[in-house]
Amino acid sequence: MIVAGFGFRAAATTASLADAFQRAGGRAEVFASAADKATSKVFIDFATGMDARVLGVTPDSLAAQRTLTQSHASQAARDTGSLAEAAALAAAGPGAKLLAPRVVSADRMATCALAEGDPI
């Protein structure tokens, strides 16, 4: 199963998330982010509109993932090089693999990465 992991700023819109998702490949059954972000209105609205299941990932699970990209901001805020990549990997389960490094929306408000595995 394909999981889309997302990182996004507080000012992100559903259009920001949709753009990042399309740039990443636009296919996933599960959307994941940090537990606190996964309950945000913009994320829930986007996932509902895409008929995707939402998973929130704990800080410990995010920090345990090895990401392909390294963002200083993400490292400082989330203890991981990429929230999108870490969320996708953690939610896709043990042995999951990233399909590609994370991509950034045109407005730079959201990131998305896809991972393949067996979701938790």
Backbone hydrogen bonds, N-H to C=O, Kabsch-Sander energy under -0.5 kcal/mol:
donor,donor_aa,acceptor,acceptor_aa,energy
3,V,115,A,-3.0
4,A,30,V,-3.0
5,G,3,V,-0.6
5,G,113,A,-3.4
6,F,32,A,-2.5
7,G,111,T,-1.7
9,R,109,M,-2.5
12,A,9,R,-1.8
17,L,13,T,-2.0
18,A,14,T,-2.7
19,D,15,A,-2.4
20,A,16,S,-2.2
21,F,17,L,-2.5
22,Q,18,A,-2.6
23,R,19,D,-2.4
24,A,20,A,-1.6
25,G,21,F,-0.8
25,G,22,Q,-0.7
26,G,21,F,-2.6
29,E,2,I,-1.8
30,V,2,I,-1.1
31,F,53,R,-3.4
32,A,4,A,-3.0
33,S,55,L,-1.6
35,A,57,V,-2.5
37,K,34,A,-0.6
38,A,34,A,-2.7
39,T,35,A,-0.6
40,S,37,K,-1.8
44,I,40,S,-2.6
45,D,41,K,-3.0
46,F,42,V,-2.1
47,A,43,F,-2.8
48,T,44,I,-2.7
49,G,45,D,-2.2
50,M,46,F,-1.4
51,D,48,T,-1.2
52,A,47,A,-2.6
53,R,29,E,-2.2
55,L,31,F,-2.4
57,V,33,S,-2.6
62,L,58,T,-2.2
63,A,59,P,-2.5
64,A,60,D,-1.3
65,Q,62,L,-1.5
67,T,65,Q,-0.7
71,S,81,G,-2.6
72,H,70,Q,-0.5
75,Q,71,S,-2.6
76,A,72,H,-2.3
77,A,73,A,-2.4
78,R,74,S,-3.2
79,D,74,S,-0.5
79,D,75,Q,-1.4
80,T,74,S,-0.8
86,A,82,S,-2.6
87,A,83,L,-2.8
88,A,84,A,-2.1
89,L,85,E,-2.5
90,A,86,A,-2.7
91,A,87,A,-2.4
92,A,88,A,-1.7
93,G,89,L,-0.6
93,G,90,A,-0.9
96,A,93,G,-1.9
97,K,116,E,-2.0
99,L,114,L,-3.0
100,A,114,L,-0.7
103,V,112,C,-2.6
105,S,110,A,-3.0
108,R,105,S,-1.8
111,T,7,G,-3.2
112,C,103,V,-1.9
113,A,5,G,-2.0
115,A,3,V,-2.5
116,E,97,K,-2.7
117,G,1,M,-2.3
118,D,92,A,-1.0
120,I,91,A,-1.9
